[in-house]
């Protein structure tokens, strides 16, 4: 009986320790909109059309600018800055680096707040970069950084 009580206590404490913060409905919708707009940026990196990459980076930064929750906006501030550095005329490696850094901020927000299970962080150990991907829409990994290994990587736990 003691073992059973101990087990339930540990499970309960584990849920408390690892639960995500909740957002009000408006803030949650705004963050989900950022992630939805980012889907087009992810797709343009996957196919790598430099013109589309810049245009979608600008759209994602604009979606971040519309976030009204001050705490979330502060967490996404660096993402917005890095997205604005993604340019059509820049080399792919520079754009990849900026997208990776922007993605890190978005992944932090996904991990911190309860936004559902639609979006997840992914990583590729070969190129040592991370990105956000719609886990419900894409069952397979779509690595936006390495065209020679488009399905390398995995979902972060």
C-alpha distance (Angstrom), angle and dihedral (degrees) to the residues before:
residue distance angle dihedral
X1 . . .
X2 3.82 . .
X3 3.79 90.2 .
X4 3.78 90.5 52.4
X5 3.81 92.6 50.3
X6 3.80 90.5 46.8
X7 3.80 90.9 49.8
X8 3.81 93.3 51.0
X9 3.81 90.8 45.6
X10 3.79 91.6 52.9
X11 3.80 92.3 47.4
X12 3.80 90.7 49.7
X13 3.82 92.9 48.9
X14 3.79 90.4 46.1
X15 3.82 90.8 55.4
X16 3.80 91.1 49.5
X17 3.81 93.5 47.1
X18 3.80 94.9 48.9
X19 3.78 102.3 35.6
X20 3.77 117.2 121.4
X21 3.78 124.7 -122.2
X22 3.78 116.2 -103.6
X23 3.79 126.5 -128.5
X24 3.77 129.7 -152.5
X25 3.80 112.8 -99.6
X26 3.82 95.4 -102.7
X27 3.81 93.3 51.2
X28 3.79 91.6 45.8
X29 3.82 91.2 52.0
X30 3.82 90.9 49.2
X31 3.81 92.7 51.3
X32 3.81 91.7 45.7
X33 3.81 87.7 51.2
X34 3.82 89.7 54.8
X35 3.80 89.7 51.6
X36 3.80 91.7 46.2
X37 3.82 92.0 51.5
X38 3.81 88.0 46.7
X39 3.83 88.5 60.3
X40 3.82 89.2 72.6
X41 3.81 90.3 48.9
X42 3.81 90.5 49.9
X43 3.82 89.9 50.3
X44 3.81 92.6 48.7
X45 3.82 90.1 51.4
X46 3.81 90.5 47.8
X47 3.83 90.7 55.0
X48 3.82 91.1 28.0
X49 3.74 107.2 -140.6
X50 3.83 102.4 164.9
X51 3.81 94.1 -153.2
X52 3.82 91.9 51.9
X53 3.81 90.8 43.3
X54 3.81 91.6 58.5
X55 3.81 93.9 42.3
X56 3.82 92.7 50.1
X57 3.81 92.2 44.3
X58 3.82 87.9 55.6
X59 3.82 90.9 48.9
X60 3.81 91.5 49.8
X61 3.82 91.2 49.1
X62 3.82 88.9 49.5
X63 3.82 89.9 52.4
X64 3.82 89.4 51.4
X65 3.82 89.6 51.4
X66 3.83 88.6 58.5
X67 3.83 93.2 57.8
X68 3.81 106.1 113.2
X69 3.82 99.8 -171.7
X70 3.81 104.3 99.0
X71 3.80 95.6 -151.4
X72 3.80 93.6 50.5
X73 3.81 92.0 42.5
X74 3.81 89.8 54.3
X75 3.82 90.4 50.5
X76 3.82 90.1 51.5
X77 3.81 95.2 43.5
X78 3.81 93.5 97.1
X79 3.81 90.8 46.4
X80 3.79 90.0 56.1
X81 3.81 91.1 48.5
X82 3.80 92.7 50.0
X83 3.81 92.4 45.6
X84 3.81 89.5 55.0
X85 3.82 88.5 56.4
X86 3.82 92.2 58.9
X87 3.79 105.7 102.5
X88 3.78 136.1 176.8
X89 3.82 90.7 -129.1
X90 3.81 95.3 49.2
X91 3.78 120.7 97.7
X92 3.79 117.0 -99.0
X93 3.82 94.3 -111.5
X94 3.84 91.5 57.0
X95 3.79 91.1 48.6
X96 3.82 90.4 46.3
X97 3.81 90.5 52.7
X98 3.80 92.6 49.7
X99 3.81 92.2 46.3
X100 3.80 90.7 49.4
X101 3.81 91.1 52.6
X102 3.81 92.0 46.9
X103 3.80 89.4 48.1
X104 3.81 91.1 52.6
X105 3.82 89.9 60.6
X106 3.81 91.7 47.7
X107 3.82 91.0 48.5
X108 3.80 89.6 51.7
X109 3.81 89.8 54.4
X110 3.83 91.1 47.2
X111 3.80 90.1 51.9
X112 3.82 94.9 44.1
X113 3.81 100.4 46.7
X114 3.78 133.6 48.4
X115 3.81 101.7 -114.0
X116 3.78 97.8 150.2
X117 3.78 125.3 -105.2
X118 3.79 100.6 -73.2
X119 3.82 95.4 100.7
X120 3.78 129.2 43.4
X121 3.75 139.0 172.7
X122 3.80 117.2 -109.1
X123 3.77 131.5 -169.3
X124 3.77 138.9 -164.6
X125 3.81 113.9 -149.0
X126 3.81 91.6 -162.1
X127 3.82 96.2 60.7
X128 3.82 93.6 24.2
X129 3.79 94.0 -131.6
X130 3.80 136.7 124.7
X131 3.80 136.1 -148.8
X132 3.80 142.9 172.7
X133 3.78 119.0 -107.8
X134 3.79 134.8 -179.7
X135 3.81 99.7 -111.0
X136 3.79 94.0 -167.5
X137 3.80 95.8 51.4
X138 3.81 97.7 40.1
X139 3.78 116.2 44.2
X140 3.78 91.8 178.5
X141 3.81 127.4 62.2
X142 3.82 113.2 -97.3
X143 3.80 106.5 -164.1
X144 3.83 106.9 -159.8
X145 3.80 94.5 -167.7
X146 3.80 107.3 57.4
X147 3.82 118.6 45.4
X148 3.80 89.7 -175.8
X149 3.83 89.8 62.2
X150 3.82 106.6 26.8
X151 3.80 95.5 166.5
X152 3.80 99.0 42.0
X153 3.77 115.4 123.7
X154 3.74 138.7 36.8
X155 3.76 147.9 -120.2
X156 3.77 115.3 -76.5
X157 3.79 115.9 -123.8
